Amino acid sequence: MADAEGRYDRLLCCGDIVGYGADPDAVTEWMREHVDVVIRGNHDKVCAGLEDPEWFSPVAQVSAAWTIEHMKPDNLEWLRGLPQGPVEEAGLVLVHGSPLDEDEYLISELDVDPIRPYLEGRVWVFGHTHLQGGFLCHRDGVRRIRRPLAPPESLSLEADQTYLINPGSVGQPRDGDPRAAWVIWDPAERLVTWCRTPYDFRATQRKILEAGLPDILAMRLEAGK
């Protein structure tokens, strides 16, 4: 947030607030106070008791159970009340996974191509994969927007084109870069800027290990995997 100071008017979040980290109450309470628009992610749903974790990986199941046990009841209730995407805001449409299914992963062009006819020339912002970048859809197919190698990096979005923009993950990026990932959207200029911010992930690792959460959740932060 120090890195973003003075560069934004409103904060938007595409979900997965809790589920892997050791500070679910602190994160949730900060979100409740500061973030203007939040939609739910799949981990938020499970931790709020809205979905069974049976399809989660074993590590994710352990993490969800720990989170439910340690969170305050009022924060869990707030998670239960989060809206499901799509939610429109500032010229964007926020979803967690796919525009058609909040639990679907959009990783490759092959994932996006079947839903292309339903996207209606809008700018969609999605998460779920933890992979910064996105896709451009046009009459000839789908083109991947690659992760910027030297952010901040901006892209001017053409009018009447369909874009799917992934800001990446603030807390657990999986694209090989351990820095926190996020974007700035300028609706007047139709400009999206991908950003990365170094943070003290070793302090986060210590918290995860001290909480008794699975070691892999701490180790992966250093690798960005």
N, C-alpha and C positions, 0 to 999 in steps of 0.2 A: 504493500500500500504506500510505503514511502516512495518507491520508484514511480508509482502512478499519480502521486500527489500533483494537483494542478492541471492534470491532463484529461479529466473526465467531469461530466455533470451528473451522470446516473450510473449505477452499478447493476449489471444483469448477470444472472447465473443460470446455467443449463443443468444444474442438479449434481447429485452425488456429493453432498455436503459432509456426510459421515460414512463410516463403514470400514476404514482401514487405519485411521490415525488414533492417537492416544488422547486427543483433546476434543472429543465430540461436543461436550457442553460449551466449551469456550468458543469453538467455531460456530456452533448454532446460535449462540447468544450474540456473537458479533454480526452474523448474517441478519438476524432479526432486527438489529438496531440500524444497520448501515446499508443493506442491499435493497434496491428498489423493486426488482422483479426477480423472483426465484421460481423455477419449476422443479418438480421432483425428478430424482434419478432412481435407478433400480435399487441401489443400496439404501437410499432414503425410504423407499417403499418397504423393503424387507425389515429394516430397523424399526419402522413405524408399525409393524405388524400387519401391513396391508397385503403381503405376499409371503408365501412359504419360501424359505431359503434352499429347498431341496435341490434346485438346479444350479446353485452356486458351487464353486470349487470348494474343497475342504478348507482351504485357508480363508476364503471369504465367509464361509459358514461360521468358523471359529470367531472371526473378527466381528461379524454381525451379532453373535450371541454376547460377546464381550461388550459391545456398544450398547445393546439393549439393557444389559445388567447395570451399566455404569452411568447411563444418562438420566437426567432429571425428568420426572413425568411431564412437566409442562413443555420441555423441549421436544420430547417424543410426540406430544400432542400437536405441537406446531408442525413437525414433520408430516404428521398424518393429514394436516390441512393443506399441504402444498398442492398447487394445481398441476395437473398433467398437461404437458404441451400437446398441441401447439399453442403458444401465447404470442400475440403480436405486440411489438414495442419498438418505437423509433425507426420504423421502416424495415424491421427485421421480424422473422418468425422464429421463436425459440422452441427447440425440441431437445429431448435428451439423446435418443438414439436416431431413429429414422423418422421422417415426417409422417410415415404411415404406421409406425410401430415403435413405441418408446424404448423397447428392449432390443431392437435390431441394431446390429453393428454395420456401419458404413466404412469399410476399410479400403476397398478397391473400386475401380470403375465398374466391375461386374456387379457389385452390390448396388450401385446407384442406378445403373441403366434400366432395370425393370420398373423403378418408381418415377423415372424421368417424366412420363406424360402427366403425372399428377402434381407437379411442382409449380406450375402456373407462373413462370417468369419472376419469381420472388427471390429474396435473399434469406436463406435459412441458416440458422446458427445451431450447431449440434455439438454434443460431447460424446460420452460413453466409451470411445476408443482410446482416449488420452493421447491422441496423435494430432499434433498441430498441422494445419494445412487446409485442405478442402477439395472441392470439385466445381468445375464449370460445366453446365449442361447446355447443349446447343443442338441444332437440327441434325448434325452429323454424329452425335454421340456424346460421350462424357470425357472430359479431360481433367486429369488430376492437377490440383494446385499444390506443388511440392512445399514441404516445410522449408521456411527460410533458413539459410545457412548462416547468415550474419544479421539477425534482427537487431534493431527494428527495421522492418521492411514493409512497404505499403503497396497496395494494389487498388487502382481505381476501377470500380465495378461499372460495367456498361449498363445503360438502361435497357429494360426489356429482356435481359438475359437472366438465366437461373443460376444461382450460386448456392453452394453449401459450404459454409465456413466453420472450421473447427478451431476454437481458440487454443486447444490443448488442455492440459491439466495443471492447475496451480500446485496441487499437492503431490501428484504421482505421475509425472510425465513418463511416457513409454516409447519415446522416439530416440533414445540414446543420449538425450541432453538432460542432465539433472536439474537444470534451472526451471523455475516456475514459468509456466506458459500462459499467455493471455492475449487479448486483442483490444484495440481501440477502434470504435466505429464512429465515423463522421457522416451522419445522414445527409447533411447539406451538400457535401462534396462526393458522397457515395464512395468513401475511402475507408478501407480496412487496413489496419496496421498490426502486424504480428509482432509481439514483444516477448522477451525472455528476461528474467530477473534472477540473479544468483541469490541464494539464501543459505542459512546455516542448516543444511540438511543433517549434519552430524548431531546437532542438538535434537532434531526430530527423531533421528535414529535412536538416540539414548532414551527418549521418552517411550518409544514403541517397545524397546527391549525391557525397560523397567516396568512397563505395564503388564508384561507377560504375554503380549501379542506374538504371533508367529514371527520368527527371526527374518523370514524372507521379506516381510513388509518393510523392515528396516534396511536390509541389504540392497533391495532393488532401487532405493532412492538414489544411491550413489551412482548406479549404472544407468539410471533413467530408463529402466525396463519394467 
